[in-house]
Amino acid sequence: MTLDGRTALVTGGGGPLGRAFALALADVGARVILVGRGEQALADASARVVKEGGEARTAVCDVSDPDSVARLAAELADEEVSLLVNNAGVAGPVRPLVDVEPDEWDDVFAVNVRGVYLMCRAFLPPMIEAGRGDVVNVASVSGKRPLLNRTPYTASKMALLGLTRTLAGEVGPRGVAVNSLSPGPVRGPRMARNFRLTAELTGCTVEEAERDFASRAALGRLVEEDEVAQALVAMLAMPGLCGADIDLSAGMIAPA
């Protein structure tokens, strides 16, 4: 498996999972563009890629803002992006739907769904013109099973699965493969935050919240960032994959 000569754009590139994606893609030869809102986080992730022998570039962008995405596309006009990894996402509130404010709901959909739409709208046309390319949307197992007190997030990820399948039908005949990758709970800062908020909401301890969540998976554990990144690389090694969703959740599909 090699991505030599290809340029991959990874949104949410300054976060732990975005960094893991960048390292894995660079390891198989891709030139990586890390995109996100935090300049320092992007610089740190880029430096890690370069330290490991890869080639990386950074660009600041708010994927939920059409003007910001348009500026990004203009800034990267000299790049031939043939792989778009839509990884940017927000977790949203942890509370019952009736207690979620409209602005909180909109904030989740702005990044998790609108952001993917805007990035695809900006970077798909050159792929279509070239007759080749890949788009991988980072969804979630939560788009396929109930996740109590996380309705905005769950609904946004379910919407992303629908977007992926429909877009695959639109651009697949033009040579562009569109797929989604659905991690389960990935060990890291975001899940630590979710466990803390769940503990506050339910009165359990943070450790109990994590154990309860992990127990819903067949393997009884969380997944690691590197495992998700390697799943992305494996997907790109399957040229017939299009309109598919790959689950990497340690077996957290069936409702508990």
SULSUL-V104311 format. One record per helix or strand of 3 or more residues. SS is the DSSP state (H for helix, E for strand). FROM is the first residue (numbers start at 0). TO is the last residue. If there is no record, write none. Layout:
ss->SS from->FROM to->TO
ss->SS from->FROM to->TO
//
This chain:
ss->E from->6 to->10
ss->H from->15 to->26
ss->E from->30 to->35
ss->H from->38 to->50
ss->E from->54 to->59
ss->H from->65 to->74
ss->E from->80 to->85
ss->H from->96 to->98
ss->H from->101 to->129
ss->E from->132 to->137
ss->H from->140 to->142
ss->H from->150 to->173
ss->E from->175 to->182
ss->H from->188 to->201
ss->H from->205 to->213
ss->H from->224 to->235
ss->E from->244 to->247
//
